[in-house]
Amino acid sequence: MVHKRSFDKLQHRIVRNLIFKNAYIDKYRGEIVSRISRLDVLSLLNCEGLNVSLIPEVEKGEVLIDSRGKGSLQQNAT
């Protein structure tokens, strides 16, 4: 029996993948830096029925993932 997939989780994955596809990976510092802001994500998605609360508050130049665990998207996991 296949489990029902959550539509909110699907939207969350789509938003997260969009942010990481437009991110810069700095291999020297071990960081992933955002190149788009929250408004850019909203304009790229441009669809009805999107739960806006699933889009994280990211800014241009913000460190998303850090090798020290202090990135903006890592703080929610700890």
C-alpha atoms as one frame of an Amber mdcrd trajectory, in Angstrom:
protein
   0.000   0.000   0.000   1.398   3.384  -1.005   1.303   6.179   1.554  -0.403
   9.412   0.640   2.040  12.204  -0.142   1.590  15.558   1.539   1.031  18.486
  -0.824   2.723  20.881   1.638   5.849  18.695   1.703   5.893  18.680  -2.103
   5.679  22.479  -2.220   8.399  22.735   0.438  10.706  20.495  -1.643  10.016
  22.509  -4.803  10.833  25.798  -3.051  13.981  24.377  -1.426  15.217  22.909
  -4.724  14.624  26.228  -6.482  16.667  28.064  -3.859  19.546  25.587  -4.092
  19.558  25.561  -7.901  20.136  29.329  -7.815  22.785  29.209  -5.078  26.548
  29.645  -5.241  28.689  26.831  -3.823  31.923  28.105  -2.299  34.184  25.071
  -2.065  37.009  26.973  -0.370  34.917  28.075   2.612  32.488  25.160   2.514
  29.417  27.355   2.179  26.345  27.512  -0.007  25.302  31.135  -0.557  21.907
  32.273  -1.846  21.822  34.313  -5.045  18.072  35.000  -4.899  15.761  36.579
  -2.340  12.309  35.549  -1.152  10.636  37.882  -3.648  12.669  36.329  -6.473
  11.460  32.872  -5.424   7.853  34.098  -5.464   8.271  35.573  -8.935   9.958
  32.420 -10.271   7.189  30.150  -8.978   4.353  32.413 -10.176   1.531  29.955
  -9.540  -1.786  29.935  -7.752  -2.421  27.804  -4.708   1.121  28.168  -3.377
   1.389  28.248   0.393   3.493  31.398   0.887   4.371  30.453   4.466   6.488
  27.564   3.125   8.961  29.955   1.485  11.785  30.732   3.931  12.950  34.293
   4.573  16.145  34.256   2.505  18.075  37.238   1.241  20.620  37.656  -1.493
  24.100  36.788  -0.192  22.825  34.900   2.847  24.727  31.749   3.857  22.293
  28.843   3.575  24.534  25.938   4.582  27.855  26.264   6.365  30.511  23.709
   7.263  30.263  24.888  10.883  26.504  24.274  11.013  25.552  27.950  11.321
  23.738  28.434   8.018  20.255  29.919   7.950  18.643  26.701   6.694  20.598
  24.558   9.161  19.405  26.284  12.324  15.915  24.809  11.941  17.286  21.264
  11.906  19.150  21.515  15.220
